[in-house]
Amino acid sequence: MKALHLKTKKTLEFWLIGNESQPDWVRKAFENGGFRQNGRKLIIVNTYGLVKISVSADEILIFNGKYAKVLPKTKFEREYKII
């Protein structure tokens, strides 16, 4: 899915963690072992610039094509518009 950053007007891809519909970059990370599901948590290890982090299922991953960043849902809704 794509979103527009309201301040910079850049279009980025995003994934609501836990959503069954996964973009290609998320599927690739699961296949390579960089993402692992542990209950309602997502474990990220050395993938898309994220070294080692555990993320809950209600957070959002923003991806610019090279790096990813984790955002709480409220911040995503405030700073991005789904397109």
N, C-alpha and C positions, 0 to 999 in steps of 0.2 A: 504494500500500500504506500501511497505517497502523501506527503504533507508539505505545506509551504510555511517556512519560518517567517513570521509576520514582520520581524525587524529587518532581516537581511534579504528577504524575498527569494531565498534559495529553496529549491525543491529537493527534498530528501526522502529516502525510504524509511519506513518504520515498521515495527512489529510489536503488537501487544503481547507480552510474554504470556504463554499458556494458550493463546489462540491456536486452534488446529490449522488454520490457513497460514502456512509459512512461506515467506518469500524465498527465492533461490539462495540468497546469501545465508539465510538461517539454516536451510536444509544442508547446505555445504558445511557449515560449522558443526552440525550434529554428526554428519558423516565422517568428518576429520577428527572428531573427538574433542573439539574446542568447547562445545556446548553439551551439557548433560542435564537431564531432568531428574530432580530428586524430590518427589512429592509435588508440592506446589512451588518449589524453588527451582531456579535455573542456575546451574553452576557454570561459570565461564572461566576458562583457563587459557591464557595466551592467545586470544583471538581478537582481531580487529582493534588492537591497541589496548584492550582490557586485559590486565595481567592475571589476576585471580580475584574473582568476586562472586558472591552469591546474591541473586536478585529474586524478589518475590514476584508472584504471578500477576500482580496488578500494576506492574511498572512497564515502561515502554522503552524499547531499544530504538534509537535513531541511528541511521547508517548513511554516511556521505559517499560511499563507494570505496572507502579505504579504512575509515575508523568508525567505531560505534561509541555511543554514549547512552547511559541509562538515565531516564527521567521519570519522576513520579507522574502519575496520570494528571494530577491537578496542574502541574507546571506545563505539561505537554498541551493541555487544553487552553492554557493562558497564552502560550507562546507560538503555537502552531495551528494551522487550519488544514483539515483533511481535504485533499483534492482528488 
